């Protein structure tokens, strides 16, 4: 749901926002972010699509008790290199002591640290709001894996990277966190590399008819 902001509300923006505007995308405010909601010719469900998800809340959990923290914050521990999805939230377990949470986490709001409003601690484990430091993209469509195979040597075959699994590796020198879902890949990179990364994917997907899309296409996806 798109939420209108008041004139005095702070508005964050994706590093790709100007790119979306130049392409004629409809920009609306959602949860304090300017978001590309739809494109003039929004692709249909059978097309290959690339969607900017930079506005999605992102938390990094670090420390020796990451498993306990995930259980406390999100209601579940997550096995290594797996993704747990629930309530519009995706928890990626990267190592024993590190995880990333993409999506709303109400427990984080209740547990804010007084010294740093962006973080909280549980014993020796810390969770930090890193929204804005990461840019997330959804690559959707029947040729998503083939598009990625053009730009990375990471083995993304389903027998290697199963559905609801994650891994890390480079795309044209950009360290990338890959998440595989039943209907898409989600790709997470540092915000400084976002525009370069977007262009690399669009170039690789040209032969497959890859087109940009707004966040409206995410409705109904798992």
Buried (B, 14 or more C-beta within 10 A) or exposed (E): EEEEBEEEEEEBBBBBBEBBEEEEBBBBBBBBBBBBBBBEEBBEEEBBBBBBBBBBBBBBBBBEBBBBBBBBBBEEBBEEBBBBBEEEBBBBBBEEBBBBBBBBBEEBEEBEEEEEEEBBBBEEBBBBBBBBEBBBBBBBBEBBBBBBBBBBEBEBEEEEBEEBBBBEBEBBEBEBBBBBBEEBBBBBBBBEBBBBBBEBBBEBBEEBEBBBBBBBBBEEEE
